[in-house]
Amino acid sequence: NLIRFQKVFEASARVLNTADKLLDTILSLGK
């Protein structure tokens, strides 16, 4: 099912984006 795949893809993209921002914040605090 293509629609289900797209929803899963969007969800993982959002999770990766959040993790990326979190990592950025941690790195900024570490400086």
matplotlib code that plots the C-alpha trace (Angstrom):
import matplotlib.pyplot as plt

x = [0.0, 1.6, -0.2, 0.8, 4.4, 4.3, 3.0, 5.7, 8.3, 7.0, 7.0, 10.7, 11.7, 10.1, 11.9, 15.2, 14.7, 13.9, 17.0, 19.1, 17.9, 18.4, 22.0, 22.6, 21.4, 23.6, 26.6, 25.9, 25.7, 28.9, 31.0]
y = [0.0, 3.2, 5.6, 3.6, 3.6, 7.4, 7.9, 5.7, 7.6, 11.0, 9.7, 8.5, 11.8, 13.7, 11.6, 12.0, 15.7, 16.0, 13.9, 16.1, 19.3, 17.6, 16.7, 20.3, 21.6, 19.1, 20.1, 23.8, 23.2, 21.2, 24.1]
z = [0.0, -1.2, 1.1, 4.2, 2.9, 2.5, 6.0, 7.4, 5.4, 6.6, 10.2, 10.0, 8.3, 11.1, 13.7, 12.0, 11.7, 15.4, 16.3, 14.1, 15.9, 19.2, 18.3, 17.1, 20.5, 22.4, 20.3, 20.9, 24.7, 24.6, 23.1]

ax = plt.figure().add_subplot(projection="3d")
ax.plot(x, y, z, "-o")
ax.set_aspect("equal")
plt.show()
